[in-house]
Amino acid sequence: MAEPTTTTATIATLSAVSLLPFINGNALLGAVLGAAFIATFEKDLNAYQRIRNMLLATGIGYISAPLITEHTFLKTDAVAALLTSTLCLFVLIKVVDWVKTAKLSDILNIFRGGKP
């Protein structure tokens, strides 16, 4: 389980950023909550790795929230950011593992519309 101070400090910092006028507070709140869930769910991570994962998941969730609400049935930025930031690290890890083992021709076939 995550150290409470690491998760709390990161959440407090990102929540304070949401007070800025050009920040979408709903999307940021959803992204932070999803990232906090990931940080507390993962075991055997040190404080640096937890903060890195939280910042990465928060950034992906915040940036992709408008795109998700535009193209799916989700209508609120907070829910879209929460789901995206929760799922993004797991999907990215699987993609990186596949890219490490794939040949260049397999990767190029994906962009051409073929099978991997």
C-alpha positions in Angstrom: 0.0 0.0 0.0 1.2 3.5 -0.7 2.6 5.7 2.0 -0.2 8.1 2.9 2.2 11.2 2.8 3.2 10.5 -0.8 -0.3 10.2 -2.1 -1.6 13.0 0.0 1.1 15.4 -0.9 0.7 14.7 -4.6 -3.1 15.1 -4.5 -2.8 18.3 -2.5 -0.4 19.8 -5.0 -2.4 18.8 -8.1 -5.6 20.0 -6.4 -4.0 23.4 -5.8 -3.2 23.7 -9.5 -6.9 23.3 -10.3 -7.5 26.7 -8.8 -5.8 28.4 -11.8 -8.3 30.0 -14.2 -7.1 28.2 -17.4 -7.2 24.7 -15.8 -10.2 22.4 -16.3 -10.8 21.6 -12.6 -13.2 18.7 -13.3 -10.8 16.9 -15.6 -7.9 17.5 -13.3 -9.9 16.1 -10.3 -10.9 13.0 -12.2 -7.4 12.4 -13.4 -5.9 12.9 -9.9 -8.4 10.5 -8.4 -7.7 7.8 -11.0 -3.9 8.3 -10.6 -4.2 8.1 -6.8 -6.1 4.8 -7.2 -3.3 3.4 -9.4 -0.6 4.6 -6.9 -2.4 3.0 -4.0 -3.2 -0.2 -6.0 0.4 -0.9 -7.1 2.6 -2.7 -4.6 6.3 -2.7 -4.1 7.0 0.8 -5.5 9.1 3.4 -3.8 8.0 7.0 -3.4 9.7 8.2 -6.6 8.0 5.5 -8.7 4.6 6.3 -7.1 4.9 10.0 -7.8 6.1 9.4 -11.4 3.2 7.0 -12.0 0.7 9.5 -10.5 2.0 12.4 -12.6 2.1 10.3 -15.8 -1.4 9.0 -15.3 -2.7 12.4 -14.3 -1.2 14.0 -17.4 -2.7 11.4 -19.7 -6.1 11.5 -18.1 -6.2 15.3 -18.2 -5.1 15.6 -21.8 -7.4 12.9 -23.1 -10.6 13.9 -21.2 -11.9 16.3 -23.9 -11.2 13.7 -26.6 -13.0 11.0 -24.7 -16.1 13.1 -23.9 -16.2 14.2 -27.6 -16.1 10.7 -29.1 -17.9 8.5 -26.5 -21.0 8.3 -24.4 -19.3 9.9 -21.4 -20.4 13.5 -21.0 -18.4 14.8 -18.1 -14.7 15.5 -18.1 -14.2 14.2 -14.6 -15.5 10.7 -15.4 -13.6 10.6 -18.6 -10.3 11.6 -17.0 -10.9 9.2 -14.1 -11.3 6.2 -16.4 -8.5 7.2 -18.7 -6.0 7.9 -16.0 -6.9 4.6 -14.3 -6.5 2.5 -17.5 -3.8 4.3 -19.3 -0.8 2.9 -17.4 -1.9 -0.7 -17.9 -2.5 -0.3 -21.6 0.8 1.6 -22.1 2.8 -1.2 -20.3 1.2 -3.8 -22.6 2.0 -1.8 -25.7 5.6 -1.2 -24.6 6.1 -4.9 -23.9 4.7 -5.7 -27.3 7.0 -3.2 -29.0 10.0 -4.6 -27.2 9.3 -8.1 -28.6 7.9 -7.2 -32.1 9.9 -7.0 -35.2 10.0 -3.8 -37.3 7.9 -5.4 -40.0 5.2 -6.3 -37.4 5.0 -2.6 -36.3 4.9 -1.3 -39.9 2.1 -3.8 -40.8 -0.1 -2.3 -38.1 0.2 1.1 -39.8 -0.5 -0.4 -43.2 -3.7 -2.0 -41.9 -2.4 -5.5 -41.7 -2.3 -8.1 -38.9 0.5 -7.8 -36.3 
